[in-house]
């Protein structure tokens, strides 16, 4: 469970290769899309940090892009050796069973939302679908 | 003879019951048959990426129910929720959703003939779900057609949060 700009989000641990505090120097590259917060070195990889909040709730993101790149979130979730997802805090790890989720068999909108955790009323993120939004096949 | 006339009146001019609620300074009515229950406002969890008129979701006895910001949908100014605020859980277009209202008033009996079509002076978006107006106790009541509160696509989306 992570916090993204005050919203609780569930992300399956199995899709992550790591979680890191974001205290490394960040290379901000000009002319990148709004969701591109910069590149950090993590182990031997150059990882692009994606602004998770801007992708999943653009309607709530009123800050300027520069502001979000300067005062960035405190952590990132490592998807693979190229991509990381920003998040403000790591909350806790929970065990989840299929019956605890209201699944979304059809996803014409918000394709990255695979379901809702019924007890916690938070979205279960499909990282693959989210990455498809920025890097389609 | 009198009974026959009464029967005929009821057939041609059926009585309906409306649950009435307040939004800003006006009273609105919705068909009681579409109301499942009325709730005090509990924790409404925001939904990332949801349309602006979706306030969030609630857990209603293990079911996830989407709550619509009725003021926003009606183009009214936003207001803080208070002790009188209620969520009316309704069923419409085969979906169960909650609509947030300022307060719930009463159940009103009304004959269909008492509902006059509303003068259409609003924009098409906000006036399409106004079924009409009815005079009641010297006050006007706005009768809402819940089925038209959202478009077909929007209703379908309500079950996907």
Interface residues (C-beta under 8 A of the other chain):
Chain A: X4 X7 X8 X9 X53 X56 X57 X58 X59 X60 X102 X104 X106 X107 X108 X109 X110 X112 X113 X116 X118 X119 X120 X121 X122 X123
Chain B: X43 X45 X46 X47 X48 X49 X50 X52 X56 X57 X58 X59 X62 X63 X64 X157 X160 X161
